Amino acid sequence: MLEAETANELIKPHMPVVCSENAQLAVVDHVEGLSSIKLTKDANGNHHYIPLEWVTSVDDKVHIDRPCRQAMQDWSTTPPKQ
C-alpha cells in the first residue's frame, strides 16, 4: 500500500484510474485522509472512494489491482473513518 505522504506526492486531481483490465474506471478528485482516494462524481452525481491499498502503481494514471466490475462492487459511497 502507498503511504499517505507518497500518495499525496504521486496522485493528483484529474488523473485517470484504470483497473487491472487496463480500462478507465474513474478520475481522481483527491487523496482523502490517510487511506483512500476520492473519485470525481459519476454520471449520477455520486462520489466514490477506493482504498490506497488497491493501488499497484502510479505513472500518468493510477493503476489498481482489480477488474472494474469488482472495483465498482467494492468501492464506498461514504468517506472512510480516519
PDB file with SEQRES, HELIX, SHEET and CRYST1 records, atoms N, CA, C and O in Angstrom:
SEQRES   1 A   82  MET LEU GLU ALA GLU THR ALA ASN GLU LEU ILE LYS PRO          
SEQRES   2 A   82  HIS MET PRO VAL VAL CYS SER GLU ASN ALA GLN LEU ALA          
SEQRES   3 A   82  VAL VAL ASP HIS VAL GLU GLY LEU SER SER ILE LYS LEU          
SEQRES   4 A   82  THR LYS ASP ALA ASN GLY ASN HIS HIS TYR ILE PRO LEU          
SEQRES   5 A   82  GLU TRP VAL THR SER VAL ASP ASP LYS VAL HIS ILE ASP          
SEQRES   6 A   82  ARG PRO CYS ARG GLN ALA MET GLN ASP TRP SER THR THR          
SEQRES   7 A   82  PRO PRO LYS GLN                                              
HELIX    1 AA1 ALA A    4  LEU A   10  1                                   7    
HELIX    2 AA2 LEU A   52  TRP A   54  5                                   3    
HELIX    3 AA3 CYS A   68  ASP A   74  1                                   7    
SHEET    1 AA1 6 TYR A  49  PRO A  51  0                                        
SHEET    2 AA1 6 SER A  36  LEU A  39 -1                                        
SHEET    3 AA1 6 GLN A  24  GLU A  32 -1                                        
SHEET    4 AA1 6 PRO A  16  VAL A  18 -1                                        
SHEET    5 AA1 6 VAL A  62  ILE A  64  1                                        
SHEET    6 AA1 6 VAL A  55  VAL A  58 -1                                        
CRYST1    1.000    1.000    1.000  90.00  90.00  90.00 P 1           1          
ATOM      1  N   MET A   1       0.839  -1.182   0.000  1.00  0.00           N  
ATOM      2  CA  MET A   1       0.000   0.000   0.000  1.00  0.00           C  
ATOM      3  C   MET A   1       0.878   1.237   0.000  1.00  0.00           C  
ATOM      4  O   MET A   1       1.917   1.277   0.659  1.00  0.00           O  
ATOM      5  N   LEU A   2       0.453   2.243  -0.743  1.00  0.00           N  
ATOM      6  CA  LEU A   2       1.146   3.513  -0.713  1.00  0.00           C  
ATOM      7  C   LEU A   2       0.915   4.186   0.624  1.00  0.00           C  
ATOM      8  O   LEU A   2      -0.193   4.157   1.161  1.00  0.00           O  
ATOM      9  N   GLU A   3       1.952   4.788   1.156  1.00  0.00           N  
ATOM     10  CA  GLU A   3       1.775   5.585   2.360  1.00  0.00           C  
ATOM     11  C   GLU A   3       1.090   6.879   1.958  1.00  0.00           C  
ATOM     12  O   GLU A   3       1.200   7.307   0.809  1.00  0.00           O  
ATOM     13  N   ALA A   4       0.388   7.506   2.887  1.00  0.00           N  
ATOM     14  CA  ALA A   4      -0.373   8.718   2.591  1.00  0.00           C  
ATOM     15  C   ALA A   4       0.515   9.816   2.011  1.00  0.00           C  
ATOM     16  O   ALA A   4       0.117  10.498   1.067  1.00  0.00           O  
ATOM     17  N   GLU A   5       1.699   9.989   2.558  1.00  0.00           N  
ATOM     18  CA  GLU A   5       2.602  11.040   2.071  1.00  0.00           C  
ATOM     19  C   GLU A   5       3.016  10.774   0.621  1.00  0.00           C  
ATOM     20  O   GLU A   5       3.005  11.685  -0.207  1.00  0.00           O  
ATOM     21  N   THR A   6       3.375   9.541   0.321  1.00  0.00           N  
ATOM     22  CA  THR A   6       3.755   9.174  -1.045  1.00  0.00           C  
ATOM     23  C   THR A   6       2.560   9.311  -1.980  1.00  0.00           C  
ATOM     24  O   THR A   6       2.705   9.800  -3.100  1.00  0.00           O  
ATOM     25  N   ALA A   7       1.404   8.894  -1.539  1.00  0.00           N  
ATOM     26  CA  ALA A   7       0.195   9.006  -2.352  1.00  0.00           C  
ATOM     27  C   ALA A   7      -0.084  10.459  -2.706  1.00  0.00           C  
ATOM     28  O   ALA A   7      -0.422  10.767  -3.849  1.00  0.00           O  
ATOM     29  N   ASN A   8       0.055  11.350  -1.734  1.00  0.00           N  
ATOM     30  CA  ASN A   8      -0.186  12.773  -1.989  1.00  0.00           C  
ATOM     31  C   ASN A   8       0.814  13.359  -2.969  1.00  0.00           C  
ATOM     32  O   ASN A   8       0.487  14.295  -3.699  1.00  0.00           O  
ATOM     33  N   GLU A   9       2.023  12.825  -2.997  1.00  0.00           N  
ATOM     34  CA  GLU A   9       3.037  13.295  -3.940  1.00  0.00           C  
ATOM     35  C   GLU A   9       2.761  12.786  -5.355  1.00  0.00           C  
ATOM     36  O   GLU A   9       2.986  13.513  -6.323  1.00  0.00           O  
ATOM     37  N   LEU A  10       2.282  11.561  -5.487  1.00  0.00           N  
ATOM     38  CA  LEU A  10       2.116  10.916  -6.790  1.00  0.00           C  
ATOM     39  C   LEU A  10       0.734  11.072  -7.413  1.00  0.00           C  
ATOM     40  O   LEU A  10       0.609  11.243  -8.626  1.00  0.00           O  
ATOM     41  N   ILE A  11      -0.292  11.014  -6.588  1.00  0.00           N  
ATOM     42  CA  ILE A  11      -1.667  11.001  -7.083  1.00  0.00           C  
ATOM     43  C   ILE A  11      -2.223  12.419  -7.051  1.00  0.00           C  
ATOM     44  O   ILE A  11      -2.312  13.054  -6.000  1.00  0.00           O  
ATOM     45  N   LYS A  12      -2.589  12.889  -8.226  1.00  0.00           N  
ATOM     46  CA  LYS A  12      -3.065  14.264  -8.369  1.00  0.00           C  
ATOM     47  C   LYS A  12      -4.499  14.284  -8.898  1.00  0.00           C  
ATOM     48  O   LYS A  12      -4.940  13.331  -9.542  1.00  0.00           O  
ATOM     49  N   PRO A  13      -5.232  15.383  -8.623  1.00  0.00           N  
ATOM     50  CA  PRO A  13      -6.582  15.509  -9.171  1.00  0.00           C  
ATOM     51  C   PRO A  13      -6.586  15.372 -10.688  1.00  0.00           C  
ATOM     52  O   PRO A  13      -5.641  15.771 -11.369  1.00  0.00           O  
ATOM     53  N   HIS A  14      -7.649  14.810 -11.190  1.00  0.00           N  
ATOM     54  CA  HIS A  14      -7.913  14.624 -12.616  1.00  0.00           C  
ATOM     55  C   HIS A  14      -7.110  13.499 -13.267  1.00  0.00           C  
ATOM     56  O   HIS A  14      -7.178  13.329 -14.484  1.00  0.00           O  
ATOM     57  N   MET A  15      -6.348  12.724 -12.484  1.00  0.00           N  
ATOM     58  CA  MET A  15      -5.651  11.566 -13.048  1.00  0.00           C  
ATOM     59  C   MET A  15      -6.662  10.453 -13.296  1.00  0.00           C  
ATOM     60  O   MET A  15      -7.544  10.233 -12.465  1.00  0.00           O  
ATOM     61  N   PRO A  16      -6.555   9.741 -14.425  1.00  0.00           N  
ATOM     62  CA  PRO A  16      -7.419   8.594 -14.655  1.00  0.00           C  
ATOM     63  C   PRO A  16      -7.069   7.442 -13.703  1.00  0.00           C  
ATOM     64  O   PRO A  16      -5.903   7.242 -13.363  1.00  0.00           O  
ATOM     65  N   VAL A  17      -8.070   6.705 -13.288  1.00  0.00           N  
ATOM     66  CA  VAL A  17      -7.885   5.486 -12.502  1.00  0.00           C  
ATOM     67  C   VAL A  17      -8.219   4.331 -13.433  1.00  0.00           C  
ATOM     68  O   VAL A  17      -9.321   4.268 -13.978  1.00  0.00           O  
ATOM     69  N   VAL A  18      -7.273   3.418 -13.617  1.00  0.00           N  
ATOM     70  CA  VAL A  18      -7.506   2.281 -14.509  1.00  0.00           C  
ATOM     71  C   VAL A  18      -7.469   0.976 -13.724  1.00  0.00           C  
ATOM     72  O   VAL A  18      -6.686   0.809 -12.789  1.00  0.00           O  
ATOM     73  N   CYS A  19      -8.335   0.061 -14.132  1.00  0.00           N  
ATOM     74  CA  CYS A  19      -8.436  -1.231 -13.458  1.00  0.00           C  
ATOM     75  C   CYS A  19      -7.411  -2.208 -14.018  1.00  0.00           C  
ATOM     76  O   CYS A  19      -6.645  -1.866 -14.919  1.00  0.00           O  
ATOM     77  N   SER A  20      -7.400  -3.398 -13.491  1.00  0.00           N  
ATOM     78  CA  SER A  20      -6.433  -4.416 -13.914  1.00  0.00           C  
ATOM     79  C   SER A  20      -6.633  -4.851 -15.356  1.00  0.00           C  
ATOM     80  O   SER A  20      -5.744  -5.469 -15.942  1.00  0.00           O  
ATOM     81  N   GLU A  21      -7.784  -4.540 -15.935  1.00  0.00           N  
ATOM     82  CA  GLU A  21      -8.073  -4.850 -17.336  1.00  0.00           C  
ATOM     83  C   GLU A  21      -7.614  -3.719 -18.262  1.00  0.00           C  
ATOM     84  O   GLU A  21      -7.838  -3.763 -19.472  1.00  0.00           O  
ATOM     85  N   ASN A  22      -6.969  -2.707 -17.674  1.00  0.00           N  
ATOM     86  CA  ASN A  22      -6.455  -1.534 -18.380  1.00  0.00           C  
ATOM     87  C   ASN A  22      -7.560  -0.650 -18.958  1.00  0.00           C  
ATOM     88  O   ASN A  22      -7.333   0.072 -19.928  1.00  0.00           O  
ATOM     89  N   ALA A  23      -8.746  -0.704 -18.370  1.00  0.00           N  
ATOM     90  CA  ALA A  23      -9.854   0.168 -18.755  1.00  0.00           C  
ATOM     91  C   ALA A  23      -9.996   1.263 -17.699  1.00  0.00           C  
ATOM     92  O   ALA A  23      -9.725   1.037 -16.520  1.00  0.00           O  
ATOM     93  N   GLN A  24     -10.417   2.437 -18.126  1.00  0.00           N  
ATOM     94  CA  GLN A  24     -10.573   3.524 -17.160  1.00  0.00           C  
ATOM     95  C   GLN A  24     -11.813   3.292 -16.313  1.00  0.00           C  
ATOM     96  O   GLN A  24     -12.911   3.080 -16.826  1.00  0.00           O  
ATOM     97  N   LEU A  25     -11.610   3.339 -15.006  1.00  0.00           N  
ATOM     98  CA  LEU A  25     -12.682   3.159 -14.031  1.00  0.00           C  
ATOM     99  C   LEU A  25     -13.288   4.499 -13.645  1.00  0.00           C  
ATOM    100  O   LEU A  25     -14.509   4.642 -13.575  1.00  0.00           O  
ATOM    101  N   ALA A  26     -12.426   5.481 -13.394  1.00  0.00           N  
ATOM    102  CA  ALA A  26     -12.885   6.759 -12.855  1.00  0.00           C  
ATOM    103  C   ALA A  26     -11.774   7.785 -12.997  1.00  0.00           C  
ATOM    104  O   ALA A  26     -10.767   7.550 -13.665  1.00  0.00           O  
ATOM    105  N   VAL A  27     -11.981   8.932 -12.351  1.00  0.00           N  
ATOM    106  CA  VAL A  27     -10.999  10.009 -12.331  1.00  0.00           C  
ATOM    107  C   VAL A  27     -10.814  10.437 -10.882  1.00  0.00           C  
ATOM    108  O   VAL A  27     -11.778  10.502 -10.119  1.00  0.00           O  
ATOM    109  N   VAL A  28      -9.578  10.727 -10.509  1.00  0.00           N  
ATOM    110  CA  VAL A  28      -9.255  11.150  -9.142  1.00  0.00           C  
ATOM    111  C   VAL A  28      -9.815  12.543  -8.870  1.00  0.00           C  
ATOM    112  O   VAL A  28      -9.631  13.465  -9.665  1.00  0.00           O  
ATOM    113  N   ASP A  29     -10.493  12.681  -7.745  1.00  0.00           N  
ATOM    114  CA  ASP A  29     -10.847  14.009  -7.224  1.00  0.00           C  
ATOM    115  C   ASP A  29      -9.674  14.468  -6.364  1.00  0.00           C  
ATOM    116  O   ASP A  29      -9.089  15.523  -6.611  1.00  0.00           O  
ATOM    117  N   HIS A  30      -9.326  13.652  -5.334  1.00  0.00           N  
ATOM    118  CA  HIS A  30      -8.153  13.917  -4.500  1.00  0.00           C  
ATOM    119  C   HIS A  30      -7.910  12.734  -3.562  1.00  0.00           C  
ATOM    120  O   HIS A  30      -8.763  11.860  -3.408  1.00  0.00           O  
ATOM    121  N   VAL A  31      -6.726  12.726  -2.938  1.00  0.00           N  
ATOM    122  CA  VAL A  31      -6.445  11.733  -1.901  1.00  0.00           C  
ATOM    123  C   VAL A  31      -7.194  12.185  -0.656  1.00  0.00           C  
ATOM    124  O   VAL A  31      -7.092  13.337  -0.234  1.00  0.00           O  
ATOM    125  N   GLU A  32      -7.938  11.270  -0.085  1.00  0.00           N  
ATOM    126  CA  GLU A  32      -8.785  11.568   1.070  1.00  0.00           C  
ATOM    127  C   GLU A  32      -8.166  10.969   2.326  1.00  0.00           C  
ATOM    128  O   GLU A  32      -8.061   9.749   2.452  1.00  0.00           O  
ATOM    129  N   GLY A  33      -7.761  11.820   3.246  1.00  0.00           N  
ATOM    130  CA  GLY A  33      -7.207  11.352   4.503  1.00  0.00           C  
ATOM    131  C   GLY A  33      -5.931  10.559   4.310  1.00  0.00           C  
ATOM    132  O   GLY A  33      -5.094  10.900   3.475  1.00  0.00           O  
ATOM    133  N   LEU A  34      -5.790   9.498   5.088  1.00  0.00           N  
ATOM    134  CA  LEU A  34      -4.561   8.705   5.087  1.00  0.00           C  
ATOM    135  C   LEU A  34      -4.681   7.404   4.313  1.00  0.00           C  
ATOM    136  O   LEU A  34      -3.687   6.700   4.136  1.00  0.00           O  
ATOM    137  N   SER A  35      -5.887   7.069   3.845  1.00  0.00           N  
ATOM    138  CA  SER A  35      -6.023   5.717   3.314  1.00  0.00           C  
ATOM    139  C   SER A  35      -6.898   5.553   2.080  1.00  0.00           C  
ATOM    140  O   SER A  35      -7.152   4.420   1.671  1.00  0.00           O  
ATOM    141  N   SER A  36      -7.366   6.634   1.473  1.00  0.00           N  
ATOM    142  CA  SER A  36      -8.256   6.427   0.335  1.00  0.00           C  
ATOM    143  C   SER A  36      -8.148   7.532  -0.717  1.00  0.00           C  
ATOM    144  O   SER A  36      -7.555   8.587  -0.495  1.00  0.00           O  
ATOM    145  N   ILE A  37      -8.743   7.241  -1.853  1.00  0.00           N  
ATOM    146  CA  ILE A  37      -8.834   8.192  -2.957  1.00  0.00           C  
ATOM    147  C   ILE A  37     -10.310   8.492  -3.172  1.00  0.00           C  
ATOM    148  O   ILE A  37     -11.132   7.585  -3.308  1.00  0.00           O  
ATOM    149  N   LYS A  38     -10.628   9.775  -3.198  1.00  0.00           N  
ATOM    150  CA  LYS A  38     -11.986  10.197  -3.538  1.00  0.00           C  
ATOM    151  C   LYS A  38     -12.011  10.371  -5.052  1.00  0.00           C  
ATOM    152  O   LYS A  38     -11.150  11.040  -5.623  1.00  0.00           O  
ATOM    153  N   LEU A  39     -12.999   9.768  -5.691  1.00  0.00           N  
ATOM    154  CA  LEU A  39     -13.146   9.854  -7.136  1.00  0.00           C  
ATOM    155  C   LEU A  39     -14.136  10.964  -7.485  1.00  0.00           C  
ATOM    156  O   LEU A  39     -15.004  11.308  -6.683  1.00  0.00           O  
ATOM    157  N   THR A  40     -13.998  11.524  -8.695  1.00  0.00           N  
ATOM    158  CA  THR A  40     -14.946  12.548  -9.123  1.00  0.00           C  
ATOM    159  C   THR A  40     -16.335  11.942  -9.238  1.00  0.00           C  
ATOM    160  O   THR A  40     -16.496  10.722  -9.270  1.00  0.00           O  
ATOM    161  N   LYS A  41     -17.322  12.804  -9.299  1.00  0.00           N  
ATOM    162  CA  LYS A  41     -18.711  12.345  -9.369  1.00  0.00           C  
ATOM    163  C   LYS A  41     -18.956  11.509 -10.614  1.00  0.00           C  
ATOM    164  O   LYS A  41     -18.420  11.788 -11.687  1.00  0.00           O  
ATOM    165  N   ASP A  42     -19.773  10.481 -10.450  1.00  0.00           N  
ATOM    166  CA  ASP A  42     -20.156   9.644 -11.586  1.00  0.00           C  
ATOM    167  C   ASP A  42     -21.335  10.275 -12.315  1.00  0.00           C  
ATOM    168  O   ASP A  42     -21.738  11.390 -11.986  1.00  0.00           O  
ATOM    169  N   ALA A  43     -21.882   9.588 -13.283  1.00  0.00           N  
ATOM    170  CA  ALA A  43     -22.993  10.114 -14.089  1.00  0.00           C  
ATOM    171  C   ALA A  43     -24.235  10.421 -13.258  1.00  0.00           C  
ATOM    172  O   ALA A  43     -25.074  11.226 -13.662  1.00  0.00           O  
ATOM    173  N   ASN A  44     -24.350   9.777 -12.094  1.00  0.00           N  
ATOM    174  CA  ASN A  44     -25.492  10.010 -11.209  1.00  0.00           C  
ATOM    175  C   ASN A  44     -25.224  11.086 -10.167  1.00  0.00           C  
ATOM    176  O   ASN A  44     -26.078  11.365  -9.326  1.00  0.00           O  
ATOM    177  N   GLY A  45     -24.031  11.697 -10.220  1.00  0.00           N  
ATOM    178  CA  GLY A  45     -23.692  12.761  -9.275  1.00  0.00           C  
ATOM    179  C   GLY A  45     -23.154  12.276  -7.944  1.00  0.00           C  
ATOM    180  O   GLY A  45     -23.162  13.022  -6.965  1.00  0.00           O  
ATOM    181  N   ASN A  46     -22.680  11.018  -7.890  1.00  0.00           N  
ATOM    182  CA  ASN A  46     -22.177  10.445  -6.640  1.00  0.00           C  
ATOM    183  C   ASN A  46     -20.652  10.326  -6.651  1.00  0.00           C  
ATOM    184  O   ASN A  46     -20.047   9.955  -7.657  1.00  0.00           O  
ATOM    185  N   HIS A  47     -20.050  10.649  -5.509  1.00  0.00           N  
ATOM    186  CA  HIS A  47     -18.626  10.392  -5.332  1.00  0.00           C  
ATOM    187  C   HIS A  47     -18.456   8.957  -4.839  1.00  0.00           C  
ATOM    188  O   HIS A  47     -19.346   8.407  -4.190  1.00  0.00           O  
ATOM    189  N   HIS A  48     -17.308   8.357  -5.151  1.00  0.00           N  
ATOM    190  CA  HIS A  48     -16.961   7.038  -4.633  1.00  0.00           C  
ATOM    191  C   HIS A  48     -15.554   7.117  -4.064  1.00  0.00           C  
ATOM    192  O   HIS A  48     -14.774   7.996  -4.429  1.00  0.00           O  
ATOM    193  N   TYR A  49     -15.240   6.199  -3.175  1.00  0.00           N  
ATOM    194  CA  TYR A  49     -13.945   6.154  -2.509  1.00  0.00           C  
ATOM    195  C   TYR A  49     -13.337   4.769  -2.694  1.00  0.00           C  
ATOM    196  O   TYR A  49     -14.015   3.752  -2.554  1.00  0.00           O  
ATOM    197  N   ILE A  50     -12.049   4.752  -3.011  1.00  0.00           N  
ATOM    198  CA  ILE A  50     -11.325   3.480  -3.102  1.00  0.00           C  
ATOM    199  C   ILE A  50     -10.129   3.549  -2.171  1.00  0.00           C  
ATOM    200  O   ILE A  50      -9.532   4.613  -2.010  1.00  0.00           O  
ATOM    201  N   PRO A  51      -9.769   2.425  -1.554  1.00  0.00           N  
ATOM    202  CA  PRO A  51      -8.633   2.428  -0.639  1.00  0.00           C  
ATOM    203  C   PRO A  51      -7.291   2.500  -1.382  1.00  0.00           C  
ATOM    204  O   PRO A  51      -7.147   1.964  -2.481  1.00  0.00           O  
ATOM    205  N   LEU A  52      -6.328   3.163  -0.770  1.00  0.00           N  
ATOM    206  CA  LEU A  52      -4.985   3.233  -1.346  1.00  0.00           C  
ATOM    207  C   LEU A  52      -4.372   1.851  -1.498  1.00  0.00           C  
ATOM    208  O   LEU A  52      -3.508   1.652  -2.352  1.00  0.00           O  
ATOM    209  N   GLU A  53      -4.801   0.894  -0.688  1.00  0.00           N  
ATOM    210  CA  GLU A  53      -4.227  -0.455  -0.773  1.00  0.00           C  
ATOM    211  C   GLU A  53      -4.525  -1.135  -2.110  1.00  0.00           C  
ATOM    212  O   GLU A  53      -3.869  -2.119  -2.450  1.00  0.00           O  
ATOM    213  N   TRP A  54      -5.483  -0.644  -2.862  1.00  0.00           N  
ATOM    214  CA  TRP A  54      -5.754  -1.191  -4.192  1.00  0.00           C  
ATOM    215  C   TRP A  54      -4.735  -0.736  -5.221  1.00  0.00           C  
ATOM    216  O   TRP A  54      -4.587  -1.382  -6.258  1.00  0.00           O  
ATOM    217  N   VAL A  55      -4.028   0.355  -4.967  1.00  0.00           N  
ATOM    218  CA  VAL A  55      -3.123   0.946  -5.953  1.00  0.00           C  
ATOM    219  C   VAL A  55      -1.880   0.078  -6.121  1.00  0.00           C  
ATOM    220  O   VAL A  55      -1.188  -0.244  -5.156  1.00  0.00           O  
ATOM    221  N   THR A  56      -1.617  -0.293  -7.378  1.00  0.00           N  
ATOM    222  CA  THR A  56      -0.427  -1.097  -7.670  1.00  0.00           C  
ATOM    223  C   THR A  56       0.711  -0.248  -8.198  1.00  0.00           C  
ATOM    224  O   THR A  56       1.879  -0.559  -7.965  1.00  0.00           O  
ATOM    225  N   SER A  57       0.381   0.829  -8.912  1.00  0.00           N  
ATOM    226  CA  SER A  57       1.413   1.732  -9.427  1.00  0.00           C  
ATOM    227  C   SER A  57       0.763   3.043  -9.850  1.00  0.00           C  
ATOM    228  O   SER A  57      -0.451   3.139 -10.034  1.00  0.00           O  
ATOM    229  N   VAL A  58       1.628   4.054  -9.998  1.00  0.00           N  
ATOM    230  CA  VAL A  58       1.181   5.366 -10.447  1.00  0.00           C  
ATOM    231  C   VAL A  58       2.179   5.866 -11.479  1.00  0.00           C  
ATOM    232  O   VAL A  58       3.379   5.931 -11.211  1.00  0.00           O  
ATOM    233  N   ASP A  59       1.679   6.223 -12.667  1.00  0.00           N  
ATOM    234  CA  ASP A  59       2.511   6.903 -13.665  1.00  0.00           C  
ATOM    235  C   ASP A  59       1.680   8.108 -14.095  1.00  0.00           C  
ATOM    236  O   ASP A  59       1.451   8.999 -13.276  1.00  0.00           O  
ATOM    237  N   ASP A  60       1.232   8.173 -15.307  1.00  0.00           N  
ATOM    238  CA  ASP A  60       0.296   9.230 -15.679  1.00  0.00           C  
ATOM    239  C   ASP A  60      -1.137   8.816 -15.344  1.00  0.00           C  
ATOM    240  O   ASP A  60      -2.079   9.577 -15.564  1.00  0.00           O  
ATOM    241  N   LYS A  61      -1.291   7.602 -14.810  1.00  0.00           N  
ATOM    242  CA  LYS A  61      -2.569   7.048 -14.370  1.00  0.00           C  
ATOM    243  C   LYS A  61      -2.367   6.373 -13.028  1.00  0.00           C  
ATOM    244  O   LYS A  61      -1.243   6.048 -12.645  1.00  0.00           O  
ATOM    245  N   VAL A  62      -3.462   6.165 -12.319  1.00  0.00           N  
ATOM    246  CA  VAL A  62      -3.458   5.392 -11.081  1.00  0.00           C  
ATOM    247  C   VAL A  62      -3.948   3.998 -11.443  1.00  0.00           C  
ATOM    248  O   VAL A  62      -5.085   3.835 -11.886  1.00  0.00           O  
ATOM    249  N   HIS A  63      -3.097   2.989 -11.257  1.00  0.00           N  
ATOM    250  CA  HIS A  63      -3.435   1.611 -11.597  1.00  0.00           C  
ATOM    251  C   HIS A  63      -3.872   0.877 -10.333  1.00  0.00           C  
ATOM    252  O   HIS A  63      -3.220   0.965  -9.293  1.00  0.00           O  
ATOM    253  N   ILE A  64      -4.994   0.146 -10.438  1.00  0.00           N  
ATOM    254  CA  ILE A  64      -5.466  -0.620  -9.286  1.00  0.00           C  
ATOM    255  C   ILE A  64      -5.437  -2.115  -9.591  1.00  0.00           C  
ATOM    256  O   ILE A  64      -5.326  -2.525 -10.747  1.00  0.00           O  
ATOM    257  N   ASP A  65      -5.537  -2.907  -8.552  1.00  0.00           N  
ATOM    258  CA  ASP A  65      -5.288  -4.347  -8.617  1.00  0.00           C  
ATOM    259  C   ASP A  65      -6.486  -5.219  -8.960  1.00  0.00           C  
ATOM    260  O   ASP A  65      -6.396  -6.443  -8.860  1.00  0.00           O  
ATOM    261  N   ARG A  66      -7.602  -4.626  -9.360  1.00  0.00           N  
ATOM    262  CA  ARG A  66      -8.797  -5.447  -9.595  1.00  0.00           C  
ATOM    263  C   ARG A  66      -9.538  -5.005 -10.850  1.00  0.00           C  
ATOM    264  O   ARG A  66      -9.382  -3.875 -11.311  1.00  0.00           O  
ATOM    265  N   PRO A  67     -10.346  -5.910 -11.396  1.00  0.00           N  
ATOM    266  CA  PRO A  67     -11.157  -5.559 -12.569  1.00  0.00           C  
ATOM    267  C   PRO A  67     -12.177  -4.468 -12.222  1.00  0.00           C  
ATOM    268  O   PRO A  67     -12.556  -4.313 -11.061  1.00  0.00           O  
ATOM    269  N   CYS A  68     -12.607  -3.736 -13.208  1.00  0.00           N  
ATOM    270  CA  CYS A  68     -13.553  -2.634 -12.986  1.00  0.00           C  
ATOM    271  C   CYS A  68     -14.830  -3.098 -12.287  1.00  0.00           C  
ATOM    272  O   CYS A  68     -15.304  -2.454 -11.351  1.00  0.00           O  
ATOM    273  N   ARG A  69     -15.376  -4.207 -12.744  1.00  0.00           N  
ATOM    274  CA  ARG A  69     -16.635  -4.688 -12.157  1.00  0.00           C  
ATOM    275  C   ARG A  69     -16.479  -4.947 -10.652  1.00  0.00           C  
ATOM    276  O   ARG A  69     -17.342  -4.574  -9.858  1.00  0.00           O  
ATOM    277  N   GLN A  70     -15.383  -5.582 -10.275  1.00  0.00           N  
ATOM    278  CA  GLN A  70     -15.151  -5.846  -8.853  1.00  0.00           C  
ATOM    279  C   GLN A  70     -14.937  -4.539  -8.093  1.00  0.00           C  
ATOM    280  O   GLN A  70     -15.456  -4.370  -6.989  1.00  0.00           O  
ATOM    281  N   ALA A  71     -14.181  -3.624  -8.674  1.00  0.00           N  
ATOM    282  CA  ALA A  71     -13.931  -2.333  -8.014  1.00  0.00           C  
ATOM    283  C   ALA A  71     -15.241  -1.602  -7.749  1.00  0.00           C  
ATOM    284  O   ALA A  71     -15.434  -1.044  -6.668  1.00  0.00           O  
ATOM    285  N   MET A  72     -16.134  -1.602  -8.724  1.00  0.00           N  
ATOM    286  CA  MET A  72     -17.416  -0.914  -8.551  1.00  0.00           C  
ATOM    287  C   MET A  72     -18.292  -1.593  -7.494  1.00  0.00           C  
ATOM    288  O   MET A  72     -19.103  -0.933  -6.843  1.00  0.00           O  
ATOM    289  N   GLN A  73     -18.131  -2.900  -7.324  1.00  0.00           N  
ATOM    290  CA  GLN A  73     -18.871  -3.593  -6.266  1.00  0.00           C  
ATOM    291  C   GLN A  73     -18.292  -3.275  -4.890  1.00  0.00           C  
ATOM    292  O   GLN A  73     -19.013  -3.229  -3.894  1.00  0.00           O  
ATOM    293  N   ASP A  74     -16.968  -3.056  -4.853  1.00  0.00           N  
ATOM    294  CA  ASP A  74     -16.281  -2.904  -3.575  1.00  0.00           C  
ATOM    295  C   ASP A  74     -16.068  -1.465  -3.121  1.00  0.00           C  
ATOM    296  O   ASP A  74     -15.775  -1.239  -1.947  1.00  0.00           O  
ATOM    297  N   TRP A  75     -16.209  -0.460  -4.036  1.00  0.00           N  
ATOM    298  CA  TRP A  75     -15.936   0.892  -3.607  1.00  0.00           C  
ATOM    299  C   TRP A  75     -17.003   1.376  -2.654  1.00  0.00           C  
ATOM    300  O   TRP A  75     -18.057   0.754  -2.522  1.00  0.00           O  
ATOM    301  N   SER A  76     -16.735   2.478  -1.991  1.00  0.00           N  
ATOM    302  CA  SER A  76     -17.641   3.018  -0.991  1.00  0.00           C  
ATOM    303  C   SER A  76     -18.214   4.347  -1.465  1.00  0.00           C  
ATOM    304  O   SER A  76     -17.577   5.068  -2.232  1.00  0.00           O  
ATOM    305  N   THR A  77     -19.409   4.664  -1.008  1.00  0.00           N  
ATOM    306  CA  THR A  77     -20.003   5.953  -1.329  1.00  0.00           C  
ATOM    307  C   THR A  77     -19.865   6.933  -0.162  1.00  0.00           C  
ATOM    308  O   THR A  77     -20.295   8.083  -0.255  1.00  0.00           O  
ATOM    309  N   THR A  78     -19.270   6.476   0.923  1.00  0.00           N  
ATOM    310  CA  THR A  78     -19.040   7.346   2.070  1.00  0.00           C  
ATOM    311  C   THR A  78     -17.546   7.377   2.398  1.00  0.00           C  
ATOM    312  O   THR A  78     -16.847   6.380   2.221  1.00  0.00           O  
ATOM    313  N   PRO A  79     -17.063   8.525   2.875  1.00  0.00           N  
ATOM    314  CA  PRO A  79     -15.638   8.598   3.200  1.00  0.00           C  
ATOM    315  C   PRO A  79     -15.295   7.647   4.341  1.00  0.00           C  
ATOM    316  O   PRO A  79     -16.099   7.445   5.251  1.00  0.00           O  
ATOM    317  N   PRO A  80     -14.103   7.065   4.291  1.00  0.00           N  
ATOM    318  CA  PRO A  80     -13.700   6.161   5.372  1.00  0.00           C  
ATOM    319  C   PRO A  80     -13.450   6.933   6.661  1.00  0.00           C  
ATOM    320  O   PRO A  80     -13.094   8.112   6.649  1.00  0.00           O  
ATOM    321  N   LYS A  81     -13.644   6.243   7.754  1.00  0.00           N  
ATOM    322  CA  LYS A  81     -13.336   6.849   9.061  1.00  0.00           C  
ATOM    323  C   LYS A  81     -11.832   6.837   9.230  1.00  0.00           C  
ATOM    324  O   LYS A  81     -11.181   5.821   8.987  1.00  0.00           O  
ATOM    325  N   GLN A  82     -11.283   7.954   9.643  1.00  0.00           N  
ATOM    326  CA  GLN A  82      -9.829   8.079   9.805  1.00  0.00           C  
ATOM    327  C   GLN A  82      -9.403   7.775  11.222  1.00  0.00           C  
ATOM    328  O   GLN A  82      -8.214   7.833  11.535  1.00  0.00           O  
TER     329      GLN A  82                                                      
END                                                                             
